[in-house]
Amino acid sequence: MSIDPNMTVLVIDDSLIMRKIIKNHLHSMGITAIFEAANGKKALDILAQEKVDLILSDWCMKGMHGIEVLKRVRSADHTRDIPFIMVTAEAQPHLILEAVQAKVSEYVVKPFTRDTLAESIDKVFSLGAPVI
């Protein structure tokens, strides 16, 4: 596994507990540069000001769903190539297809393990984004 511990990750989830779980998994992989956003608007604000190497986003959030964040990330010149992993409980085939069409890099269904997340991150950076 070749996860770069120096990468900067943006974690977007309206659940504080889920953000903490994801952060703990990232810390166990050696990744410590982590931005957090509780909603899509905050995430876009962070992306406008900070360099981010990877985005991990939930789908269902108040205000702006993760799929909208993905579409905005892919439509902006300065963010379009950032690997974007959807980390969500939404496993319906039509939603996965929508994410694939929006050029998601990977799709991880909750609940997940640290190893599952690590494998998805490794896959994204081994193959380049988007990979699905």
C-alpha positions, -999 to 999 in steps of 0.1 A, spaced: 0 0 0 14 34 -10 -6 60 9 12 93 11 11 104 48 19 140 36 -14 143 17 -41 168 27 -76 153 30 -109 171 32 -136 151 51 -172 162 44 -199 147 66 -227 162 86 -221 136 114 -195 147 138 -191 110 149 -185 99 113 -160 126 107 -141 115 139 -142 78 127 -128 88 93 -102 110 109 -91 82 132 -88 59 102 -67 85 84 -45 91 114 -39 53 116 -26 55 80 -2 83 90 -23 111 75 -26 141 98 -33 171 75 -71 169 76 -98 196 70 -133 189 81 -166 203 68 -200 196 82 -218 205 49 -212 211 12 -210 249 15 -183 248 41 -164 222 20 -165 245 -11 -152 274 11 -123 253 22 -116 242 -14 -115 278 -25 -88 286 1 -68 254 6 -49 229 -14 -65 195 -9 -52 162 -23 -82 140 -16 -119 145 -8 -139 120 13 -176 130 12 -209 117 25 -239 118 1 -268 129 23 -262 162 41 -284 192 49 -282 221 24 -260 205 -2 -257 168 -9 -223 152 -16 -233 146 -52 -236 184 -57 -202 189 -41 -188 163 -65 -203 180 -95 -190 214 -84 -156 200 -77 -155 184 -112 -167 216 -129 -140 239 -114 -106 242 -130 -87 242 -97 -104 212 -82 -115 190 -111 -86 165 -108 -88 160 -70 -96 124 -62 -131 122 -47 -143 92 -27 -180 91 -18 -183 75 17 -220 69 22 -247 46 34 -265 52 0 -260 20 -19 -289 21 -44 -276 13 -79 -292 44 -94 -273 66 -70 -240 48 -76 -246 53 -113 -252 90 -108 -220 93 -89 -201 74 -116 -216 97 -142 -204 127 -122 -169 112 -122 -165 100 -86 -132 83 -81 -143 56 -57 -175 47 -38 -173 33 -3 -205 21 14 -210 26 52 -204 8 74 -167 3 63 -135 -7 79 -102 11 80 -88 -14 56 -116 -8 31 -110 29 32 -72 24 29 -77 1 -1 -100 27 -18 -75 55 -12 -46 34 -24 -66 24 -56 -74 60 -64 -38 71 -62 -24 40 -79 -47 43 -109 -54 80 -109 -88 97 -107 -114 89 -117 -112 51 -114 -148 39 -114 
